[in-house]
Amino acid sequence: MPTASGAASAYASLARLTQPGGAKAAGETAGGAESFGAMLKTAMNAVTEAGRNSDMQAQAMAAGKANVIDVVTAVAETETAIDAVVAVRDRVIAAYEEILRMPI
């Protein structure tokens, strides 16, 4: 289940991304912006981690060690993350198809 410290960490990361001149992290370009590849890798790692958390919660529930609410929350978070990935994939494919339709 998400904790208050996890939420605070996520908000801090978001604040760092939105502030110009923020601290540089691995994968950032010379201009200070995170590269698309690094951003994509971070997002996919987050989705993978949500899936693992969901699996662990389901296994703990099967063993009788987890709360039903925690399992439902973890599964819902994973579903939302996967839906976001699918939506981004669809937009990227649509943009690629539009580029292919451009006259040369």
C-alpha positions in Angstrom: 0.0 0.0 0.0 1.3 3.5 -0.8 2.8 5.3 2.2 3.0 8.9 3.0 6.7 8.9 2.4 6.2 7.4 -1.0 3.7 10.0 -1.9 6.0 12.8 -0.6 8.8 11.3 -2.7 6.6 11.3 -5.8 5.6 14.9 -5.3 9.2 15.9 -4.8 10.2 14.2 -8.0 7.4 16.0 -9.8 8.4 19.3 -8.4 12.0 18.8 -9.5 10.9 18.1 -13.0 8.8 21.2 -13.2 11.4 23.6 -11.8 13.9 25.0 -14.3 17.5 24.5 -13.2 16.7 21.7 -10.9 19.2 19.1 -9.9 20.5 17.0 -12.8 19.9 13.3 -12.6 21.2 10.4 -14.8 19.7 10.6 -18.2 19.3 14.3 -18.4 20.6 16.2 -21.4 23.0 19.2 -21.4 20.0 21.6 -21.4 18.8 20.1 -18.1 15.8 18.3 -19.5 15.5 14.5 -19.0 15.9 12.6 -22.3 12.8 10.9 -23.7 14.5 7.5 -23.4 15.3 8.1 -19.7 11.8 9.3 -19.0 10.3 6.3 -20.8 12.5 3.9 -18.9 11.5 5.5 -15.6 7.8 5.3 -16.4 8.1 1.6 -17.5 10.0 0.8 -14.3 7.2 2.4 -12.3 4.6 0.3 -14.1 6.7 -2.8 -13.6 7.1 -2.0 -9.9 3.3 -1.5 -9.5 2.7 -4.9 -11.1 5.2 -6.5 -8.7 3.5 -4.8 -5.8 0.1 -6.1 -7.0 1.4 -9.6 -7.3 3.0 -9.5 -3.8 -0.3 -8.2 -2.3 -2.3 -11.0 -4.1 0.1 -13.7 -2.9 0.0 -12.3 0.7 -3.8 -12.3 0.4 -3.8 -16.0 -0.7 -1.6 -16.8 2.3 -4.0 -14.9 4.6 -1.5 -12.2 5.5 -2.9 -9.2 3.6 -5.9 -7.0 3.9 -8.5 -7.1 1.0 -8.4 -3.3 0.7 -4.6 -3.4 0.2 -5.0 -6.0 -2.6 -7.7 -4.1 -4.3 -5.8 -0.8 -4.1 -2.6 -2.4 -5.5 -4.5 -4.0 -8.4 -6.3 -0.7 -9.2 -3.0 1.2 -9.2 -1.5 -1.4 -11.6 -4.6 -1.2 -13.9 -4.4 2.6 -14.0 -0.7 2.5 -14.8 -1.2 -0.1 -17.6 -4.1 2.0 -19.0 -1.8 5.0 -19.1 0.9 3.1 -20.9 -1.6 1.8 -23.5 -2.9 5.4 -24.0 0.6 6.7 -24.6 1.4 3.8 -26.9 -1.7 4.6 -28.9 -0.8 8.3 -29.2 2.8 7.4 -30.3 1.4 5.0 -33.0 -1.1 7.7 -34.2 1.7 10.3 -34.4 3.9 7.8 -36.3 1.1 7.1 -38.8 0.5 10.8 -39.3 4.2 11.3 -40.1 4.0 8.5 -42.6 1.1 10.3 -44.3 3.1 13.5 -44.8 4.2 14.3 -48.3 7.9 14.3 -49.0 
